[in-house]
Amino acid sequence: MNIILIGYRGTGKSIVGRKIAERLQVPFHDTDELVKEHTGRTIREIVEEKGWESFRKEERKIIRKLSAVKKSVIATGGGAIMDAENQDTLRKMGVFVWLSADVGTIIERMGRDEVSSEQRPSLSDNDLYRETVDMLEMRTPIYRRLADLTIDTSERSIDEIVDEIYRVLSRKL
Protein backbone atom coordinates (compact mmCIF):
# COMPACT_ATOMS: atom_id res chain seq x y z
CA MET A 1 0.00 0.00 0.00
CA ASN A 2 1.13 3.55 -0.79
CA ILE A 3 0.69 6.78 1.12
CA ILE A 4 -0.63 9.40 -1.28
CA LEU A 5 -0.23 13.00 -0.15
CA ILE A 6 -2.78 15.46 -1.49
CA GLY A 7 -3.32 19.14 -0.78
CA TYR A 8 -2.71 22.62 -2.07
CA ARG A 9 0.68 24.18 -2.82
CA GLY A 10 2.63 25.08 0.27
CA THR A 11 1.03 22.54 2.59
CA GLY A 12 4.20 20.44 2.85
CA LYS A 13 3.56 17.48 0.56
CA SER A 14 7.09 17.23 -0.83
CA ILE A 15 9.06 17.78 2.37
CA VAL A 16 6.73 15.66 4.52
CA GLY A 17 6.67 13.00 1.79
CA ARG A 18 10.46 12.70 1.76
CA LYS A 19 10.59 12.47 5.55
CA ILE A 20 7.84 9.88 5.95
CA ALA A 21 9.35 7.78 3.12
CA GLU A 22 12.71 7.95 4.89
CA ARG A 23 11.14 6.88 8.18
CA LEU A 24 9.30 3.97 6.52
CA GLN A 25 12.34 3.14 4.38
CA VAL A 26 10.31 3.18 1.18
CA PRO A 27 10.71 5.11 -2.09
CA PHE A 28 9.38 8.65 -2.49
CA HIS A 29 7.79 9.91 -5.71
CA ASP A 30 6.79 13.51 -6.43
CA THR A 31 4.50 13.73 -9.46
CA ASP A 32 5.57 17.31 -10.29
CA GLU A 33 9.23 16.26 -10.25
CA LEU A 34 8.49 13.20 -12.35
CA VAL A 35 6.70 15.34 -14.96
CA LYS A 36 9.78 17.58 -15.13
CA GLU A 37 12.09 14.56 -15.50
CA HIS A 38 9.87 12.98 -18.15
CA THR A 39 9.41 16.13 -20.26
CA GLY A 40 12.69 17.92 -19.57
CA ARG A 41 10.70 21.09 -18.86
CA THR A 42 9.44 22.84 -15.75
CA ILE A 43 5.73 23.11 -15.08
CA ARG A 44 5.95 26.81 -15.96
CA GLU A 45 7.57 26.01 -19.33
CA ILE A 46 4.96 23.38 -20.17
CA VAL A 47 2.07 25.69 -19.26
CA GLU A 48 3.54 28.72 -21.05
CA GLU A 49 4.23 26.69 -24.21
CA LYS A 50 1.13 24.48 -24.39
CA GLY A 51 -1.25 25.40 -21.57
CA TRP A 52 -2.47 23.79 -18.36
CA GLU A 53 -4.21 20.93 -20.16
CA SER A 54 -0.88 19.82 -21.63
CA PHE A 55 0.62 19.72 -18.14
CA ARG A 56 -2.41 17.80 -16.79
CA LYS A 57 -2.02 15.27 -19.62
CA GLU A 58 1.62 14.67 -18.63
CA GLU A 59 0.57 14.42 -14.99
CA ARG A 60 -2.01 11.72 -15.86
CA LYS A 61 0.68 9.73 -17.69
CA ILE A 62 2.95 9.86 -14.64
CA ILE A 63 0.15 8.83 -12.28
CA ARG A 64 -0.73 5.90 -14.57
CA LYS A 65 2.93 4.80 -14.51
CA LEU A 66 2.98 5.06 -10.72
CA SER A 67 -0.02 2.73 -10.49
CA ALA A 68 2.44 -0.21 -10.56
CA VAL A 69 4.32 1.14 -7.51
CA LYS A 70 3.84 -0.58 -4.15
CA LYS A 71 4.91 0.51 -0.67
CA SER A 72 5.95 4.07 -1.39
CA VAL A 73 5.04 7.64 -0.59
CA ILE A 74 3.63 9.73 -3.44
CA ALA A 75 3.26 13.52 -3.34
CA THR A 76 0.77 14.70 -5.95
CA GLY A 77 0.50 18.11 -7.51
CA GLY A 78 -2.18 20.21 -5.83
CA GLY A 79 -4.56 19.95 -8.78
CA ALA A 80 -3.96 16.29 -9.68
CA ILE A 81 -7.07 15.22 -7.79
CA MET A 82 -9.28 17.48 -9.90
CA ASP A 83 -9.04 14.83 -12.61
CA ALA A 84 -11.46 11.90 -12.16
CA GLU A 85 -9.08 9.44 -13.82
CA ASN A 86 -6.30 10.44 -11.41
CA GLN A 87 -8.68 10.03 -8.46
CA ASP A 88 -9.61 6.50 -9.56
CA THR A 89 -6.03 5.48 -10.25
CA LEU A 90 -4.70 6.87 -6.99
CA ARG A 91 -7.56 5.46 -4.89
CA LYS A 92 -6.62 1.93 -6.00
CA MET A 93 -3.00 2.55 -5.01
CA GLY A 94 -3.28 3.40 -1.34
CA VAL A 95 -4.48 5.80 1.32
CA PHE A 96 -4.96 9.53 0.87
CA VAL A 97 -3.40 11.88 3.41
CA TRP A 98 -4.65 15.43 2.94
CA LEU A 99 -2.20 18.05 4.14
CA SER A 100 -4.05 21.31 4.63
CA ALA A 101 -3.09 24.77 5.88
CA ASP A 102 -4.75 28.13 6.30
CA VAL A 103 -4.50 30.67 3.45
CA GLY A 104 -2.02 32.90 5.29
CA THR A 105 0.34 30.00 5.96
CA ILE A 106 0.13 28.79 2.35
CA ILE A 107 0.92 32.24 0.94
CA GLU A 108 3.77 32.77 3.39
CA ARG A 109 5.31 29.40 2.50
CA MET A 110 4.93 29.97 -1.24
CA GLY A 111 6.66 33.33 -0.82
CA ARG A 112 9.65 31.61 0.79
CA ASP A 113 9.82 28.84 -1.82
CA GLU A 114 11.85 30.21 -4.72
CA VAL A 115 11.56 26.94 -6.65
CA SER A 116 7.78 27.09 -6.52
CA SER A 117 7.51 30.60 -7.91
CA GLU A 118 10.15 30.00 -10.58
CA GLN A 119 8.80 26.67 -11.78
CA ARG A 120 5.06 26.84 -11.12
CA PRO A 121 2.97 29.41 -12.95
CA SER A 122 -0.06 31.16 -11.60
CA LEU A 123 -3.32 29.25 -11.82
CA SER A 124 -5.35 32.36 -12.69
CA ASP A 125 -5.11 36.05 -13.47
CA ASN A 126 -5.92 36.96 -9.85
CA ASP A 127 -3.43 38.08 -7.22
CA LEU A 128 -1.93 35.30 -5.10
CA TYR A 129 -4.34 35.73 -2.19
CA ARG A 130 -7.49 35.70 -4.34
CA GLU A 131 -6.17 32.81 -6.43
CA THR A 132 -5.41 30.76 -3.32
CA VAL A 133 -8.82 31.44 -1.77
CA ASP A 134 -10.60 30.59 -5.04
CA MET A 135 -8.61 27.38 -5.65
CA LEU A 136 -9.08 26.19 -2.07
CA GLU A 137 -12.81 26.86 -2.34
CA MET A 138 -12.94 24.68 -5.45
CA ARG A 139 -10.57 21.91 -4.31
CA THR A 140 -11.32 21.55 -0.59
CA PRO A 141 -14.53 19.51 -1.06
CA ILE A 142 -12.60 17.04 -3.21
CA TYR A 143 -9.64 16.85 -0.82
CA ARG A 144 -12.10 16.30 2.04
CA ARG A 145 -14.03 13.58 0.19
CA LEU A 146 -10.87 11.66 -0.75
CA ALA A 147 -8.97 11.99 2.52
CA ASP A 148 -8.45 8.95 4.72
CA LEU A 149 -6.45 11.15 7.08
CA THR A 150 -6.40 14.96 7.31
CA ILE A 151 -3.60 16.93 8.92
CA ASP A 152 -3.55 20.71 9.26
CA THR A 153 0.10 21.66 8.80
CA SER A 154 -0.33 25.36 9.65
CA GLU A 155 1.10 25.35 13.17
CA ARG A 156 3.03 22.08 13.16
CA SER A 157 6.61 21.10 12.52
CA ILE A 158 7.53 18.64 9.81
CA ASP A 159 8.50 16.09 12.47
CA GLU A 160 5.12 16.43 14.20
CA ILE A 161 3.32 15.86 10.91
CA VAL A 162 5.48 12.84 10.05
CA ASP A 163 4.96 11.41 13.55
CA GLU A 164 1.19 11.66 13.20
CA ILE A 165 1.13 10.04 9.76
CA TYR A 166 3.37 7.26 11.03
CA ARG A 167 1.32 6.72 14.19
CA VAL A 168 -2.02 6.61 12.37
CA LEU A 169 -0.99 4.64 9.32
CA SER A 170 1.77 2.33 10.55
CA ARG A 171 -0.75 -0.41 11.40
CA LYS A 172 -2.16 -0.27 7.86
CA LEU A 173 1.26 -0.43 6.26
N, C-alpha and C positions, 0 to 999 in steps of 0.2 A: 504494500500500500504506500502511496505517496502523500506527502503533505503539500497542498496547493495553496499558496498565499495569494489572496486577492485583496484589492483595496485601491484607493486613489493614490496618485503620485504623492510622495513625501510621507507616506505612512510607515515606511521602514521595511518594505517587502524584501528588497535586495540584501540589506545588511542583516536583518533578522534571519532571512533565508540561509545566508552563508553560515551564520552562527549555529542555527539549529541543525543544519546538515553536518557541521563539524562535530557537534555534540553527539549526534546519532551515528556518526561515521558513515554517512551515505553521500552520494553525489548531490551537487546543487546545480540547478538549471535556471537561468533567467531568460525568459522568452524574448525580452527586448535585446539582450546581448546576443542571443542565438540568431535573431533576425539580422543584426548587424554583421555577424560572422558569415551568415549564409549569403547575404547580398553584397557585402563589402561596402555598405553605405550606412550612415547614421539614419535614425528615424527622421530627423529634420530633412536630410537630403532626399530620402524616399518621398516624403510628403511634398516637399517643394517641387520635385521633378514630376511626380505622378499622382499626387493626392493621397488623402487618408485611406481611401478604399484600397489603393495599391499596398499600403503598409498593412492593412487589416488582412489582405489576401496572403501576404508573406507570413503574418502572425498565425493564421489558420494552418498553413503548411507546417510550421514549426510545432504547433500544438499537436497536429496529427502525428508527426514524427515522434514526439514525446510520448504518445499513447502506448508505446512498447516499453517504456521505462518503468521499472519497479523499484520500490524502496529508495526514494529520493525526495528532495525538497525542490519544488518548482515555484518560482516567483513569476507571476503573470504581469503583463502590462495592465495598467489601470482600466483600460477599456476592453480588454480581451473578453470579458464576461458579457459584454453587450451583444455578442454574436451567439446565436442559439446553437450552432454547430460546436463552437468552442465549449459552451456550457455542457453539452451532452458528452463530448469527448473527455473533458476534465472530470466530470462527475463519475465516470466509470473508472477513473485512474486513482481516486483517493478521497481524502477529506479536505474540505475547504476551511481555511483559517482566514477570516476577514480581519485585516489590520485596519483600524479606523483611527481618525484623529479629528480634532476640531479644525475649523477653517483657518484660524489664526496660526495654529501649529503647522499646518500643511504649507501655508504661504511662507512662513518663516523658514522652514526646512528647505523649500524649493529655492528660496533666495540664497541660502548658503551652499546649495549644490550646483557648482559651476557646470558639471557634466550634464545635469538635467537641462539647464537652460541652453547650453550650447547644442545639445543633441536632440532635444525634444521640442518640437514647435508648439506654438499655442494651439489650443483646440477650438478657439473661436476668435472673433474680432473684439471681444470684450476685454476689459482690463483683467488682471490676474485674479483679483478678489471676486469680481462678478462671474468670471469664467469658472472659478472653483466652486462657488455657491451653486451655479447652474448645473454643473456636471455632477456634483454630489447629490443634488435634488433628483437628477435623472437616474443616477447609478445606485444610490443607497438602497432602494427597494430590491434591486437585483442582488446586491451584495448580501443584504439581510436574508433574502429567500434562500440563497445558496449556502450560507455559512453554517458549518457544523460547530464552529467555535468563533467567537467574536472577541477581539481584544482591542481596547482603546489604548493607543500608543502615546497619547498626548502628554501625559505626565509620568511616563515610565521609562526606565533605562532599557537598553537593549537586553541586558542580562535578565532583567525582571520579565521581559516579554518572552524570551527564550525559555526561562524557567517555567513559566505558565504553560506554554505550548508543550513542553516536555512532560510536565506533570499530568496534564489533561490527556495527552495523546499517547503517552508511552505504553499504556496497556493495550491500545489498539494496534500499535506497531509491533 
